Amino acid sequence: MLTMAYIGNGKSTNRYHLPFSLKTENVKVKTIYSRHENSSWDKVPGVHYTTNLEDIWNDPEIQLVAICLPSSLHFKFAKLSLENGKNTLVEKPFTETAEEARELFELAKSKNLLVQCYQNRRYDSDFLTAQKIIESGMIGELLEVEMHYDYFRPEVPENSTEFSASSSYLYGHGCHTIDQVLSYFGDPDSIHYDVRQLLGPNRMNDYFDLDFYYSKIKVSVKSSYFRIKPRPSFVLYGKKGMFIKQEKDRQEEHLKLFYMPTNPDFGIDTPEHYGTVTYIDADGLYHEEKVVSEIGDYSHVYEGLYESIINGKDKTVKDEETIRQLEILEEGIQSIKY
């Protein structure tokens, strides 16, 4: 059994972590810390809620601590957790800088502990389905990938009068898609950055378009707050065809409706959400057909942590992937345009 605690009792813990850790076999949630006793989230039966961090540090049963706090606090509390002898899971973005990440990884190594970023989006249905199409060979040799993560929330940047790197759109959402790129395609040969504050100086970063180049393959990651109709989640182009997946993974959609992973159809696409593959086969015949989506499941993060901490298996998110992602985020912010 892997016994764990959370630091933070807000939306991150309750919406994106607990529904998956609680359903994971061999994982026990023992303690949740918050500075304040009152919370709008319902308490989980059997879990100890506390405002005293020592309840976590002094509990020898707790093997893993998840840091679910604002990103500006990730480094401070992850370091504190490691110094107190706890394996540590950190929400994304992992830290504010690559240098901070390196320090945490070195500290964990010196204490024979695990520290890892919570990259749950590796288990998005649309991302897994795109991988299935690439590996099937139906569209031939891969040439280009487009990944979009769009919103229509113009009031958010319009109401913003300050800019900070850690609270930027690039940090907050690029940490999803950039990790997907690095985890599947590896470190690129080069990157072109187009990071913007569309409303001008001293406003929030509300747009980014990053192009990753891998020999013949170009992978584009694009996001905006001003897309009244979102672009497709994934578009793949190959020498023999293409695949388009309009709809994103539905786990977040269901979580927002408090439709939990305990439901058998949680997060699962129905036919209207399926992507379409179009290709020419070996006989020169044209095909256009729906592709049944792979099933996404964020609980795989916790299954991997159990295997790493209890059974000594390799971490699912490599240290170098996290460091490279943060280098890319830092480079992107430095390139910002108005």
ChimeraX attribute file (.defattr): number of C-alpha atoms within 10 A of each C-alpha:
attribute: neighborCount
match mode: 1-to-1
recipient: residues
	/A:1	10
	/A:2	19
	/A:3	17
	/A:4	23
	/A:5	26
	/A:6	25
	/A:7	24
	/A:8	19
	/A:9	24
	/A:10	16
	/A:11	13
	/A:12	15
	/A:13	20
	/A:14	19
	/A:15	17
	/A:16	20
	/A:17	21
	/A:18	16
	/A:19	19
	/A:20	22
	/A:21	20
	/A:22	17
	/A:23	15
	/A:24	16
	/A:25	14
	/A:26	15
	/A:27	19
	/A:28	17
	/A:29	20
	/A:30	18
	/A:31	21
	/A:32	25
	/A:33	20
	/A:34	18
	/A:35	12
	/A:36	11
	/A:37	10
	/A:38	8
	/A:39	10
	/A:40	8
	/A:41	12
	/A:42	7
	/A:43	13
	/A:44	14
	/A:45	6
	/A:46	9
	/A:47	13
	/A:48	14
	/A:49	18
	/A:50	17
	/A:51	13
	/A:52	13
	/A:53	15
	/A:54	11
	/A:55	17
	/A:56	25
	/A:57	20
	/A:58	11
	/A:59	11
	/A:60	11
	/A:61	13
	/A:62	21
	/A:63	20
	/A:64	27
	/A:65	27
	/A:66	26
	/A:67	29
	/A:68	25
	/A:69	21
	/A:70	15
	/A:71	20
	/A:72	15
	/A:73	14
	/A:74	23
	/A:75	20
	/A:76	14
	/A:77	19
	/A:78	28
	/A:79	20
	/A:80	14
	/A:81	24
	/A:82	25
	/A:83	15
	/A:84	14
	/A:85	21
	/A:86	27
	/A:87	24
	/A:88	27
	/A:89	25
	/A:90	23
	/A:91	23
	/A:92	25
	/A:93	27
	/A:94	29
	/A:95	26
	/A:96	22
	/A:97	19
	/A:98	20
	/A:99	12
	/A:100	18
	/A:101	25
	/A:102	16
	/A:103	13
	/A:104	23
	/A:105	19
	/A:106	14
	/A:107	17
	/A:108	23
	/A:109	13
	/A:110	10
	/A:111	14
	/A:112	13
	/A:113	19
	/A:114	21
	/A:115	30
	/A:116	25
	/A:117	23
	/A:118	23
	/A:119	24
	/A:120	21
	/A:121	20
	/A:122	24
	/A:123	20
	/A:124	21
	/A:125	24
	/A:126	28
	/A:127	24
	/A:128	18
	/A:129	23
	/A:130	23
	/A:131	14
	/A:132	15
	/A:133	17
	/A:134	18
	/A:135	13
	/A:136	10
	/A:137	13
	/A:138	23
	/A:139	23
	/A:140	19
	/A:141	16
	/A:142	20
	/A:143	17
	/A:144	18
	/A:145	21
	/A:146	18
	/A:147	24
	/A:148	20
	/A:149	21
	/A:150	20
	/A:151	16
	/A:152	13
	/A:153	14
	/A:154	14
	/A:155	10
	/A:156	11
	/A:157	19
	/A:158	13
	/A:159	10
	/A:160	13
	/A:161	10
	/A:162	13
	/A:163	14
	/A:164	13
	/A:165	19
	/A:166	19
	/A:167	18
	/A:168	20
	/A:169	24
	/A:170	29
	/A:171	27
	/A:172	15
	/A:173	17
	/A:174	26
	/A:175	21
	/A:176	20
	/A:177	23
	/A:178	24
	/A:179	22
	/A:180	22
	/A:181	21
	/A:182	17
	/A:183	17
	/A:184	11
	/A:185	14
	/A:186	13
	/A:187	17
	/A:188	16
	/A:189	9
	/A:190	11
	/A:191	18
	/A:192	13
	/A:193	18
	/A:194	16
	/A:195	24
	/A:196	24
	/A:197	20
	/A:198	19
	/A:199	14
	/A:200	11
	/A:201	15
	/A:202	13
	/A:203	20
	/A:204	24
	/A:205	30
	/A:206	23
	/A:207	21
	/A:208	25
	/A:209	19
	/A:210	20
	/A:211	18
	/A:212	22
	/A:213	18
	/A:214	17
	/A:215	10
	/A:216	9
	/A:217	17
	/A:218	18
	/A:219	21
	/A:220	22
	/A:221	21
	/A:222	22
	/A:223	24
	/A:224	24
	/A:225	21
	/A:226	17
	/A:227	14
	/A:228	12
	/A:229	9
	/A:230	17
	/A:231	20
	/A:232	17
	/A:233	22
	/A:234	23
	/A:235	22
	/A:236	22
	/A:237	22
	/A:238	19
	/A:239	14
	/A:240	18
	/A:241	21
	/A:242	24
	/A:243	26
	/A:244	21
	/A:245	24
	/A:246	19
	/A:247	18
	/A:248	19
	/A:249	26
	/A:250	18
	/A:251	23
	/A:252	15
	/A:253	13
	/A:254	16
	/A:255	17
	/A:256	11
	/A:257	8
	/A:258	11
	/A:259	16
	/A:260	18
	/A:261	19
	/A:262	11
	/A:263	8
	/A:264	8
	/A:265	13
	/A:266	18
	/A:267	22
	/A:268	18
	/A:269	22
	/A:270	10
	/A:271	11
	/A:272	9
	/A:273	19
	/A:274	20
	/A:275	24
	/A:276	16
	/A:277	20
	/A:278	18
	/A:279	21
	/A:280	17
	/A:281	14
	/A:282	9
	/A:283	6
	/A:284	9
	/A:285	8
	/A:286	12
	/A:287	12
	/A:288	13
	/A:289	12
	/A:290	16
	/A:291	19
	/A:292	14
	/A:293	22
	/A:294	20
	/A:295	19
	/A:296	24
	/A:297	20
	/A:298	22
	/A:299	21
	/A:300	17
	/A:301	23
	/A:302	23
	/A:303	18
	/A:304	17
	/A:305	26
	/A:306	22
	/A:307	16
	/A:308	15
	/A:309	17
	/A:310	13
	/A:311	10
	/A:312	10
	/A:313	12
	/A:314	12
	/A:315	17
	/A:316	19
	/A:317	19
	/A:318	12
	/A:319	16
	/A:320	15
	/A:321	17
	/A:322	26
	/A:323	20
	/A:324	18
	/A:325	25
	/A:326	26
	/A:327	15
	/A:328	22
	/A:329	25
	/A:330	18
	/A:331	14
	/A:332	24
	/A:333	22
	/A:334	12
	/A:335	13
	/A:336	16
	/A:337	17
	/A:338	12
